[in-house]
Amino acid sequence: MKNIKISQIEDIWFAYSPNQDLNHGAEFEGEIMLQTYDGKQYEMRKNPKLSFSSYDLSKKGTSGNYVIIKKSNSFNDDKCFMTLKYSNKGEDFIKVDSIAMNFQGPLGIVYRGTDGSSGENQKNRGTPLLFRDGKDGESGTHGTNGRSVGDFTGHVWKDNTYTYFHIQENNSSDVFKYKMTNGSHVQFDLSGGRGGSGGNGGNGGNGKDGEIKGDKTKRPGDAGNGGDGGDAGNGGNGGSLKLFLHSNCSGIQNQISFVAKGGYYGLAGAAGNSGEPGTPLSGQQAAKQGWNGSPGQVGQNGYDGGLTISFDDFNILDYE
């Protein structure tokens, strides 16, 4: 299977059962299949030559599970697209495939803030080749802040089959539209992103030992200082949602759950340790000890967001 040539491939596709709950935020099972011209089929989930990319679906490791992350701009937009690419010896077989949402099961409306990036750990310094003194360890870089989530306004109504959600971000013109089968549960997640951790400082290098060769004397080298740890990033703030329920779906309150936790701060980077000074020979002055670096600063958690629900007989045609 690892040596399938591009010329042998007849098709690649995404296989899944349409009887699963397939709605925004849902996790479901699927397989990537490859068929060669001799009729043989292969499951390609763990094949390193097969790549999966999508703006609508997120792959969960090599488990065979996927999450629908699509944000729709139309209530009738039920397709989630993906690109499947098999590469071998500089050649590619590329296939664009899709799944169809059935809007069954719980609905997840997720606007989580992205997590901050962690700082870079620095390498430890060794004993220098040309000089006597150990080099100072470099300081770890800082973690970045988790992203905060904005404020949203939503309008909710239903017909005989579906409950509809029209969601707009207050500070932009972005509008997203979702629907679920009547009687299902909806969860909003507007939690802030986690702050990135600071990078660890590198250890200082050791100084060289003292030397006496004939009439030449070399002093013992000083120890290098440890690098400082990078500061942690702050957690992002959770978002807020103002939800207007039409009178035709007022009973949906018990089917709504909401979370908008502020993101946790990242971990502070650890300080690097100083190196060891070189050992002096008899009659030589002792080399200087190095200083340990300072640990990075701890970040702050983001603030929680909130949900308010009101009832309003708005004109549904304004939001379809």
Secondary structure, DSSP 8 states (H G I E B T S, - for coil): -TT--GGGEEEEEEEE-TTS--STT-EEEEEEEEEETTS-EEE-TT-TTEEEE-SSEEEETTTTEEEE----SSTT--EEEEEEEEEETTEEEEEEEEEE----S-EEEE------------------SS-SS-----------------EEEEEEEE-SSEEEEEEEETTSS-EEEEEEETT--EEEE---------------------EEETTEEE---------------------EEEEEE-GGGGGGGGGEEEE----------------------TT-----------------------EEEEE----GGGT-
